[in-house]
Amino acid sequence: MSKVIHVGSHNVGDGNPCYIVAEIGINHNGDMDNAKLLIDSAVNAGCSAVKFQKRTPELCVPENQKGQKRDTPWGTMTYIDYRHKVEFSEAQYSEIDNYCKKKNIAWFASCWDEPSVDLMEQFDLPCYKIPSAALTNDKLVKYIVSQGRPVVLSTGMSTSEEIDHAVSLLNDSNYVICHTTSTYPCPIEEINLRMIQTLRSKFDSPIGYSGHEIGIPTTVVAVALGANLVERHITLDRTMWGTDQAASVQPVGLSNLVRHIRSIEKAMGDGIKQIYDSEQSARTKLRIYNT
């Protein structure tokens, strides 16, 4: 039984509905209209929150990649210029904040560097996400923890020892540890859903699942295996330009995912055998009693 933590107005942990995060990430391609349509999709599906990604390109793009040329929908440009193209500004995040309040859905972000955390602090987010890429960045992990908000830690491309060390830095903060495999899209044989149970047996915290596979059944199974939070990338169209689009769920699929998760939660029951009222008629009619 995992402990329960508070993420905004939601309780996350055993005995509570799964916290379902629609990861917009950078699938908006730098377009505010796309971002709002994706937020609308998450609201219509019944998600708990939407999530974005925030980077400071000068800090996050390796020096040897900054000048590399890349073909984009906006023409050929350097990688650093492309990264700027898909990053929202402070003013745009303020617009997102207001839009999410209007739509009554929580939002938060994966922060890849300290200035990004500083920018996000003004919005009073319910939590922060530490992306898998930053799990071994002790300085950033400590800085995020120092803000005093709940933390969602993603564990892709990490060893067990690296996960243990990162969790040790979370101290007494409220946190969720997310199992994930950082391949986009993830081959079915590399999803390794049993890691959810491994993490549940090892850590006294809610456990989550961040999926990058094609399709939704495996994410539903993650909830049946004990995931208290699930996250899936969402897109308006999987054929859109962008590295994460193919591993994302379209609006109809997102609605189906939420519906199936809520059905599975009802179906799990309490594990205590009982005779239901709906069975009584059949019991009376069909049960052959010893005489």
Backbone torsions as a table, in degrees:
resi	resn	phi	psi	omega
1	MET	NA	117.9	-179.8
2	SER	-81.2	154.1	174.9
3	LYS	-71.0	162.4	-179.3
4	VAL	-104.6	133.5	176.3
5	ILE	-119.3	163.0	179.7
6	HIS	-103.5	124.9	174.6
7	VAL	-120.9	100.2	-173.5
8	GLY	62.2	-125.8	-179.4
9	SER	-91.9	5.4	-176.5
10	HIS	-106.6	145.6	166.4
11	ASN	-94.1	131.7	-179.1
12	VAL	-120.3	123.0	-178.2
13	GLY	148.5	177.4	-177.1
14	ASP	-56.9	141.4	179.7
15	GLY	88.5	-0.9	-179.9
16	ASN	-123.4	155.3	177.5
17	PRO	-58.2	145.3	177.4
18	CYS	-59.5	135.8	177.6
19	TYR	-84.4	113.2	-172.2
20	ILE	-104.6	118.1	-176.4
21	VAL	-108.1	125.2	173.1
22	ALA	-93.5	109.3	-177.3
23	GLU	-83.5	104.9	175.0
24	ILE	-78.5	-36.9	177.2
25	GLY	56.1	-122.1	174.7
26	ILE	-115.1	20.0	179.6
27	ASN	-69.8	-4.9	173.2
28	HIS	-75.5	-15.0	-178.9
29	ASN	54.8	34.8	176.2
30	GLY	76.9	11.4	-175.6
31	ASP	-110.3	118.6	-177.2
32	MET	-64.2	-36.0	178.2
33	ASP	-61.7	-41.3	176.1
34	ASN	-61.0	-43.8	-179.1
35	ALA	-59.8	-42.7	-178.3
36	LYS	-69.0	-37.2	176.3
37	LEU	-64.6	-37.2	178.1
38	LEU	-69.0	-39.3	174.9
39	ILE	-61.1	-44.4	177.9
40	ASP	-58.3	-41.2	179.3
41	SER	-61.0	-42.2	179.5
42	ALA	-66.5	-39.9	177.8
43	VAL	-63.8	-48.6	-178.5
44	ASN	-62.1	-31.8	-179.8
45	ALA	-78.1	-20.1	-178.2
46	GLY	91.6	27.9	178.7
47	CYS	-71.2	159.3	179.0
48	SER	-81.2	-32.7	-175.0
49	ALA	-161.1	162.0	168.1
50	VAL	-115.5	154.4	-177.7
51	LYS	-132.7	141.5	176.0
52	PHE	-116.1	175.4	173.9
53	GLN	-120.5	137.9	179.7
54	LYS	-128.8	123.7	177.1
55	ARG	-129.7	152.7	164.4
56	THR	-100.4	104.2	-171.2
57	PRO	-53.2	-39.5	-178.9
58	GLU	-59.6	-29.2	-178.7
59	LEU	-92.3	-29.8	-170.2
60	CYS	-98.5	-19.5	179.4
61	VAL	-91.3	122.0	178.9
62	PRO	-57.6	146.5	-176.4
63	GLU	-55.8	-39.0	-176.2
64	ASN	-75.4	-3.8	178.1
65	GLN	-108.7	-15.3	-172.8
66	LYS	-58.7	-39.6	-175.9
67	GLY	-92.6	-0.9	-179.4
68	GLN	-65.6	138.1	-179.9
69	LYS	-80.7	144.1	-179.0
70	ARG	-140.8	134.9	174.0
71	ASP	-80.5	126.1	-177.6
72	THR	-133.9	169.9	175.8
73	PRO	-61.7	-16.0	-179.4
74	TRP	-101.2	13.8	-179.0
75	GLY	101.9	-178.7	178.2
76	THR	-78.0	128.9	179.8
77	MET	-148.6	166.5	177.1
78	THR	-70.2	157.4	-178.5
79	TYR	-62.3	-38.2	-180.0
80	ILE	-65.1	-38.7	177.9
81	ASP	-66.9	-37.8	176.4
82	TYR	-62.0	-43.6	-179.8
83	ARG	-61.0	-38.6	176.1
84	HIS	-65.7	-35.1	-176.9
85	LYS	-63.0	-34.9	-176.1
86	VAL	-99.2	5.1	176.9
87	GLU	-93.5	132.1	174.0
88	PHE	-80.8	148.2	179.4
89	SER	-84.8	173.9	175.6
90	GLU	-58.2	-43.4	179.9
91	ALA	-63.9	-38.2	179.1
92	GLN	-69.1	-37.0	176.1
93	TYR	-68.3	-30.8	173.9
94	SER	-64.0	-38.7	176.4
95	GLU	-65.5	-40.4	176.6
96	ILE	-63.1	-42.9	179.4
97	ASP	-58.8	-47.0	179.9
98	ASN	-65.6	-39.0	-178.5
99	TYR	-67.0	-41.1	179.1
100	CYS	-66.7	-36.5	175.8
101	LYS	-63.5	-42.1	178.8
102	LYS	-62.3	-38.0	-178.6
103	LYS	-88.0	-3.3	177.0
104	ASN	60.5	47.7	174.8
105	ILE	-133.9	140.6	178.7
106	ALA	-74.2	156.0	173.8
107	TRP	-143.4	153.9	174.3
108	PHE	-154.7	-172.7	-173.0
109	ALA	-146.9	152.1	164.6
110	SER	-84.3	124.4	-179.8
111	CYS	-107.8	127.3	-174.2
112	TRP	-99.0	-2.9	-178.8
113	ASP	-162.4	164.6	-175.0
114	GLU	-64.8	-43.3	177.1
115	PRO	-58.7	-32.0	177.2
116	SER	-66.7	-38.3	175.1
117	VAL	-62.3	-45.2	-179.9
118	ASP	-58.7	-41.6	179.3
119	LEU	-64.2	-41.6	-176.4
120	MET	-72.3	-23.4	-175.5
121	GLU	-58.9	-29.7	-177.8
122	GLN	-67.6	-16.1	-174.0
123	PHE	-96.0	-0.6	175.7
124	ASP	53.9	55.8	-176.7
125	LEU	-72.0	154.1	-178.4
126	PRO	-71.9	-21.4	-178.9
127	CYS	-168.5	174.1	171.6
128	TYR	-122.3	150.5	172.2
129	LYS	-106.0	130.5	170.3
130	ILE	-96.8	111.2	-177.1
131	PRO	-68.5	157.9	179.9
132	SER	-54.4	-37.2	-178.6
133	ALA	-62.0	-24.0	-176.7
134	ALA	-102.7	4.5	-175.4
135	LEU	-58.5	-33.0	-178.9
136	THR	-96.3	7.6	177.3
137	ASN	-90.8	84.8	-174.4
138	ASP	-55.2	-41.7	-177.0
139	LYS	-62.0	-44.3	179.9
140	LEU	-70.1	-41.7	178.6
141	VAL	-58.1	-46.6	179.8
142	LYS	-63.4	-37.8	-178.8
143	TYR	-66.9	-41.6	177.6
144	ILE	-64.2	-44.3	179.2
145	VAL	-60.7	-36.3	-176.7
146	SER	-65.3	-15.5	179.3
147	GLN	-74.9	-15.7	175.1
148	GLY	81.5	14.9	178.9
149	ARG	-102.0	158.0	173.5
150	PRO	-58.0	153.1	-174.8
151	VAL	-126.9	136.7	170.6
152	VAL	-109.0	116.9	-176.4
153	LEU	-103.5	119.6	178.0
154	SER	-94.4	143.1	-166.7
155	THR	-121.0	22.9	179.1
156	GLY	-65.1	155.1	178.7
157	MET	45.8	41.5	-177.4
158	SER	-128.0	150.1	171.9
159	THR	-85.4	165.1	176.3
160	SER	-60.3	-37.9	-179.7
161	GLU	-65.8	-40.0	178.1
162	GLU	-65.5	-38.4	177.7
163	ILE	-64.4	-46.8	179.2
164	ASP	-55.8	-44.7	-178.1
165	HIS	-65.2	-45.3	-179.9
166	ALA	-61.3	-42.5	179.1
167	VAL	-63.1	-35.3	179.0
168	SER	-62.8	-24.8	-179.8
169	LEU	-81.8	-13.2	-178.2
170	LEU	-76.9	-14.5	174.8
171	ASN	53.8	-129.5	-176.2
172	ASP	-96.4	12.8	-179.9
173	SER	-70.0	157.8	172.9
174	ASN	-80.2	130.1	-176.0
175	TYR	-148.3	157.6	172.9
176	VAL	-120.1	133.8	176.8
177	ILE	-102.7	121.1	-176.2
178	CYS	-103.2	122.7	169.0
179	HIS	-74.0	138.0	175.7
180	THR	-161.8	157.5	171.6
181	THR	-118.1	123.7	-170.6
182	SER	-87.5	60.2	173.5
183	THR	-126.7	135.1	-172.4
184	TYR	-125.8	107.2	-8.4
185	PRO	-77.8	158.8	-176.2
186	CYS	-86.8	128.2	174.7
187	PRO	-59.9	142.6	-174.8
188	ILE	-57.3	-35.7	-176.2
189	GLU	-77.4	-4.6	179.2
190	GLU	-109.7	6.9	-179.7
191	ILE	-70.4	-42.1	173.5
192	ASN	57.8	57.0	-177.1
193	LEU	-61.7	-23.6	179.8
194	ARG	-64.1	-16.2	175.6
195	MET	-61.4	-24.7	176.4
196	ILE	-61.0	-44.3	179.2
197	GLN	-69.8	-35.8	177.3
198	THR	-61.5	-45.4	179.4
199	LEU	-67.3	-37.2	178.7
200	ARG	-62.6	-36.4	-178.0
201	SER	-77.2	-17.5	-173.5
202	LYS	-100.9	-34.0	-172.7
203	PHE	-119.9	141.6	177.8
204	ASP	-92.0	67.3	179.7
205	SER	-154.2	160.7	172.1
206	PRO	-60.5	145.4	179.4
207	ILE	-114.9	138.4	-179.0
208	GLY	-120.7	178.5	176.5
209	TYR	-140.3	125.4	175.8
210	SER	-111.4	111.2	-172.4
211	GLY	-99.8	139.9	176.7
212	HIS	-125.1	18.6	-177.9
213	GLU	-86.2	169.6	173.4
214	ILE	-89.4	131.9	-179.7
215	GLY	98.3	170.5	-174.9
216	ILE	-117.1	-16.1	-175.9
217	PRO	-56.7	-40.4	-176.9
218	THR	-65.5	-32.4	178.1
219	THR	-70.1	-36.1	175.9
220	VAL	-65.0	-41.9	177.7
221	VAL	-62.7	-34.5	178.1
222	ALA	-57.4	-38.8	178.4
223	VAL	-67.5	-41.2	177.9
224	ALA	-63.1	-27.8	179.2
225	LEU	-85.4	-2.6	173.4
226	GLY	115.8	10.1	178.0
227	ALA	-69.3	125.9	179.5
228	ASN	-89.9	-14.9	178.5
229	LEU	-142.2	137.5	172.0
230	VAL	-129.7	149.4	-179.1
231	GLU	-136.3	131.6	173.8
232	ARG	-134.2	138.9	172.9
233	HIS	-64.6	140.8	178.1
234	ILE	-122.6	153.8	-178.2
235	THR	-146.9	156.9	173.1
236	LEU	-75.4	-29.2	-177.7
237	ASP	-162.2	123.0	-176.0
238	ARG	-66.7	-11.7	177.4
239	THR	-90.1	-0.8	178.3
240	MET	-64.5	159.1	179.4
241	TRP	-71.3	137.9	176.8
242	GLY	141.9	147.8	-173.7
243	THR	-69.7	-24.4	-175.7
244	ASP	-98.5	-7.5	-171.4
245	GLN	-62.6	-42.8	-174.8
246	ALA	-65.7	-25.6	-179.6
247	ALA	-95.8	15.2	-174.9
248	SER	-106.1	166.2	-179.7
249	VAL	-106.9	133.2	178.1
250	GLN	-79.8	166.2	-173.9
251	PRO	-52.2	-44.6	-179.7
252	VAL	-64.7	-42.4	178.1
253	GLY	-63.1	-36.6	178.5
254	LEU	-63.9	-44.2	177.3
255	SER	-61.1	-42.1	177.9
256	ASN	-63.9	-40.2	180.0
257	LEU	-60.5	-48.6	-179.5
258	VAL	-62.4	-43.0	-179.8
259	ARG	-61.8	-43.4	-179.3
260	HIS	-67.5	-38.9	178.5
261	ILE	-62.3	-45.5	-179.5
262	ARG	-65.0	-34.3	176.7
263	SER	-67.3	-43.3	179.8
264	ILE	-62.3	-39.8	178.8
265	GLU	-60.4	-41.3	177.4
266	LYS	-66.6	-38.3	-175.6
267	ALA	-73.0	-21.7	-175.5
268	MET	-65.4	-33.8	178.0
269	GLY	65.7	-161.7	-176.6
270	ASP	-112.9	-0.2	178.2
271	GLY	78.8	5.5	179.6
272	ILE	-103.2	121.7	-177.6
273	LYS	-69.8	133.3	177.4
274	GLN	-150.6	163.3	173.7
275	ILE	-97.4	117.6	-177.5
276	TYR	-81.2	153.6	179.2
277	ASP	-55.8	-35.4	-178.1
278	SER	-67.3	-16.2	-179.7
279	GLU	-89.9	-14.7	-169.5
280	GLN	-60.9	-41.8	-179.4
281	SER	-62.2	-46.3	179.0
282	ALA	-65.1	-37.3	179.1
283	ARG	-61.7	-43.6	-179.6
284	THR	-65.7	-39.9	-175.7
285	LYS	-78.6	-40.7	-165.5
286	LEU	-106.6	-23.3	-176.0
287	ARG	-70.5	126.6	177.8
288	ILE	-96.0	112.5	-176.4
289	TYR	-89.6	147.3	170.8
290	ASN	-68.9	139.1	177.5
291	THR	-122.9	NA	NA
